[in-house]
Amino acid sequence: MSVDERRRIFSKWLAKEMNERGWSQSDLAQASNLHRAVINKLLQNKYLPHTDSLIAISHGLSVPVEASFRAAGLLPPVSDEDEFLEEAVYLLRTIQNAERRETAVALLKVLATKEQ
């Protein structure tokens, strides 16, 4: 895959993520602690983000780092199921409160039991 294609794919992914949240470039810049000009250049296919920028964007969007690395063409694609599992694990890891973590696991167990 060419660099131009990788830039275009990443730009489309980033725009989709921002649109889903109703975010402007300034919103993402603030959430990811990046300059708005960086976000603008990424959306305009000017360059691919550096590793640090990908991590910052992932944190700003609250998505697994792997998702942004995949969008940038730095990791191979995965199945929808694996992508779902990555997101679920990411979300579970973000829960710091022990009671909430236990509640999340209990809820998953109930849902899994109802599937059987």
N, C-alpha and C positions, 0 to 999 in steps of 0.2 A: 504494500500500500504506500502510495506516495505521500510526501509531507503535506502537499496541498490537500489531498483527500482527507488525511488525518485532521488537518486544521478545520476543514469544512464539517466533518462529522462531529468534532468536538464542539464547534460553534453551534450546530443544530441542537446537540444534546444540552448545552448550557442554556440556550434560549428556551428550550422546552421546559427545563427545570425552573427557570425564572418565571415563565408564563404560568406554570401550574401553581405557583405561589402568589402570582400577581405582583411580582417584584420588578422594580426598575434596576438599572445598572447601579445606581447609588445604594439601593437596598442591599444588593449582593456585595458591593464593595464594603459597606459597613459591617455586614454579617461575617464576612470573611477576612476583614481587616486588610483589604487590599485597596490600592488606589483605583478610583473609578476609571481612569485611563487604561489600566490593565484590563479591566472587564470589557471596556469598549473595544480594545484591540483584539481580544479573544473572540468577541462576537462578530467582529469585522473580518475574521480569518487572517489577521495580520501575523500571528505567530501562535505556536503551541505553548501551553503553559509549562513552566518549570515545575519540578517535583514539589517544591515548597508552595507554589501557587495552587497546585492540584490539591494538596493537603488542606490548605486554607479554604479553598472553595468547597471541598467536601465537608469540612466542619461548618462552614457558613450555611450550606444547604442541608446540613444534618443527614448526609448520605454516607454510606460506607466509602472509604478511600478507594477501595477497589473499583467502585462504580465510575469515579472520575478518571482513574487510570485506564480503565477499559475504554471509556469515551475518547480518551486521548490516544488510543491505539497502543498503549504501553503494556497492556495485559490482554491475553486472548479472550474472545467472547465466551460466555457461559450460557447454559440453558436458562430458560425463564425460571425453572424450579430452583436452580442453584443461585440465581440472582435473588429470588425471594428468600431463600435461606440465609444468604449473606445479609440481607436487610434485617431479617428477624434477629439474627445473632447480634448485629450492630445495635439494634434497638434495645435488646436485653442487656447488652453491656453498658448502655448509657444509664441504666437505672442504678443509682447509687444506694438508695434507701433499701435496707434489707427486707423490710416488710413489703414494700412495693414489688421487689424482685420475687419474693415468695408468692405474692398475689398473682403476678404475671405467669409464673410457672404453674400455679394451681389452675388458673384460667386455661392455659394451654392443655393441661391434663384433662380438664372437663371437656374441652372442645375435641380433643383427640379421642376420648372415650365415646363421645356422641357419634363420631365418624365410623366407629367399629361396629 
